[in-house]
Amino acid sequence: MDRNLALEVVRVTEAAALACARLMGRGDDTAAEMAGVQAMRKAFGAIRVRGTVIIGEGEEDEVPLLYDGERLGTGSGPKIEIAVDALEGATICATGGANAMSIIAISEPGGLLRVPPIYMDKIAAGSEGRGVVDLDRSPTDNLHALAEAKGVYVQDLTVAVLDRPRNTAVIEEVRRAGARIRLVRDGDVATALATAKGDAGIDLHLGIGGAIQGVLAAAALKCMGGELQARLAPRDDRDAIVASEGGVEDLRRKYTRDELAPGAVMFAATGVTSGDYLRGVRFFRGGALTNSVVMRSRSQTIRFIEAIHHFDFKPTY
């Protein structure tokens, strides 16, 4: 992909974020998510690519738009594969919480791993953690290794963990080790990315979250020089069957960042609500302000884009 398509698809994440943000705090996560899906699908029609969704909002018989296998783009231009999350953090958007984002990762065919829609155990860190932290080691060992690599005390580190019962053991061990914890209600892509942003105040991301979000975070961290390792974490036999039907033969396999995102990837995200990595949409009379990030793994270029949208002059996609 010689064109920096991320600079084009950021218009798509902006459109989705603007639509979702209109419903922030309204208490309806389904409506907020659907608004983002519809806006993203419409905006993608203007991008000159032959795109195929490989990680979408669900199967074709489950969702009407952005389903796995759907074709996106104008139908001309380069062939790409697309992973989307029109609204990462639908519940937090509906309640006005932090870290909701609209996200897209793209690659040439074969550049992103197809994963089943189940849970995934993850560890993520910035560049200082590359080759230092390991999913097979305990949280305590990883904290000591990362503290040594950063030249700080374990007590100086902050760990982001999704506040879920499934992560209770991790939370308790991190506390015993002496590190600080940021418990997040949702939006673990944002906190994974924040580990690679020096002023975000998060050093490590641990715990079980969505597998789809794991691939999206891996794509971004590949662009940022960060680290991510993951392993599928089925809850029950049904999840194991879903994984098997999706082609997963070894549920205990540990995936590296470059196995989750093996190709040259591009990543774009726009904040819906303010959080650890991006600011949310801010409306003003006749328009809005958005905060986005655009990344490219081939050059490891990271661009933060603050855009002013005047609604009277927005294009019709």
Residue, then its C-alpha position, 0 to 999 in steps of 0.5 A: m500500500d503505497r498510498n497512506l490510506a490511513l489519512e483517508v480512512v480517518r475521515v471514516t472514523e471521524a464520521a462514526a465518532l461524530a454520530c456516536a457522540r450525539l448519543m453520549g450519555r443517553g443510556d442506549d448503547t445499541a443506538a449509539e453503536m448503530a449510529g456509528v456503524q451506519a456513519m462508518r459504512k456510509a463514509f467508507g463508500a467514498i474511499r477508493v479501495r477494494g476493501t473486505v471486512i475481515i473483522g467486523e461487527g458480526e456475521e452477515d446474518e447477525v448484523p446488517l452493516l460492517y459484517d464479516g466479508e462485506r465489501l467496502g469502498t468504491g470498488s476501484g483501487p488497491k485491495i485491502e482487508i479491514a478490521v473495524d470497531a465503529l464504537e469501541g466502548a458502546t456502554i461507556c459512550a451510553t453512560g458518558g464514560a471515558n475511552a470510547m473510540s471509533i477504530i479502523a485498521i487496514s492492511e494488504p490481504g493477509g496482514l491482519l489475523r482473523v480471530p473469533p469473537i471471544y475473549m483474549d488474555k493480553i499484555a501490552a506495553g510501550s517500546e520499553g517493554r518490547g522483549v521485556v514483558d511476556l504473557d507466560r510470566s506472572p504479573t509480578d515478574n513482568l512488573h519487576a522486569l518492566a520497572e528495571a527496563k524503565g529505571v523506576y520502582v515497581q511502585d512507580l508503575t501504573v497498570a490498566v486492567l478491565d474492571r471485570p470479575r474475570n480479572t480479579a486474580v490479576i488485579e489482586e496480584v498487581r496490588r500485592a506487587g505494589a504497582r498502581i492500578r487504573l481500573v477501566r470499565d471498558g475501552d481496552v484498546a485505548t489503554a493498550l495504546a496509552t502504554a506507548k504514549g509517554d504522557a498518558g501515565i499507563d505503563l502496562h496493560l494486563g487482563i482478559g478483554g475482547a479478541i477483536q480489540g486485541v488485533l486492533a491494539a496489536a496493529a496500532l502498537k506495531c505502528m508505535g513500536g510497542e509490545l503486545q502478546a495475547r492468548l485466546a481465553p474461551r469462557d466455556d465449551r461454546d466459545a471453544i466451538v466458535a474458535s474451532e469453527g473459526g480455524v483455531e486449532d490450538l487454544r493455548r497458543k501465544y500470539t505475538r504482536d507480529e502474528l496478530a498483525p503480520g503485514a504492513v498495517m495502517f491504523a486510524a482512530t477518533g475519540v468519541t469520549s475523552g480518555d487515556y489516549l484521545r480527546g472526545v468529540r466537542f460540539f459547538r454552534g454549527g459544528a464540532l471538534t474531533n481528535s484522531v490518530v493516524m499511524r503507519s507501521r512501515s514508517q512508524t509515523i504517528r500523526f495526531i489530527e485535530a479537525i474542525h467540522h462545520f456541518d453546513f459544509k460537510p460532504t454527502y458521502 
